[in-house]
């Protein structure tokens, strides 16, 4: 274990590199080695970190920097597991932690061992400096985010709530430089869509394959899938998305006008995807303006000469803040018609920080602008879910802010780094992020 240096940025880099060299692909996860490594560093400066496992080797770490208690706690959090990486597609081995072209390379460099390293470096410095803050600062490095959080944030919130309860939580995802036109934006995540997975069933008369029937469940299945694939579900613009678009529009009207025109007719997006540059951006915004439904699994029939009596498909549905599962089922039923019976397989509600404005949001904004006066800090919502889902359930106001500065000409698109090939974090951007986050933590907690 390399010793830490008492320099915030150097520590963050070294810790990140060591974490990247430890394979925590989930499944199976095996976060224990990473959690024990961080616990060892934290213990060296006097902390008493707690390691907690819902299952062997699926380790979560919680550590507390005790404050005066005059204000409620602040939680910093990062997940230690990563998604798989195919080494044949990478320019550097995905568990090398190599420093190359000014970046640390490895699965988790952005999602999100960088944040685990930054938080650890910040906790080390808080202890070394002997600062007494008004809030307890808790750092939770969690397992299992990539497979749904059951053994990580959900386990901590359900089984060890007292250890992680906080007024504010800072975690995934946001805080990266987003270059649009000639403006740099720093999105801060304040909302996530919910999910509603649905089984759709079509029942009918079975028959012999030698005597085709027009009302076969297979034909109805095909029609239902086509209707769903071509449907545009109703739009429900939320402040989480409109504020983001307005902020961009205020700075970059020329950039956003075509986007806004596209968003008004989302059903066209698929058809013009190949023709219009930037349409993938438009599609991802479009996924934030309405509930979405994607058919993902289809099951029907087992013998070539038998027309089956039952056909099923599964729908990955995502719901916006303000929308319930029942709202979503009504929208599906309107598209699919009365022959298709719908049943929820699993669901979780959307997550949101309300109101978006808060002293913490102001501090994040101020600390970013102090370093980059021309940048714009904007709240945003992601289509998907993170540990915010569970930490918000205990009442913490979530801000996704894991800051990384990415230069405009670096050839790195932050969004492509998530689960992509050649995941890497610029070393200078990591150091920048650690300093910003450290300043945010000290200001909100003092
Ligand atoms: Zn992540």
Boltz pocket constraint, residues with backbone or C-beta under 6 A from the ligand:
constraints:
  - pocket:
      binder: B
      contacts: [[A, 79], [A, 111], [A, 112], [A, 145], [A, 172], [A, 386]]
      max_distance: 6.0
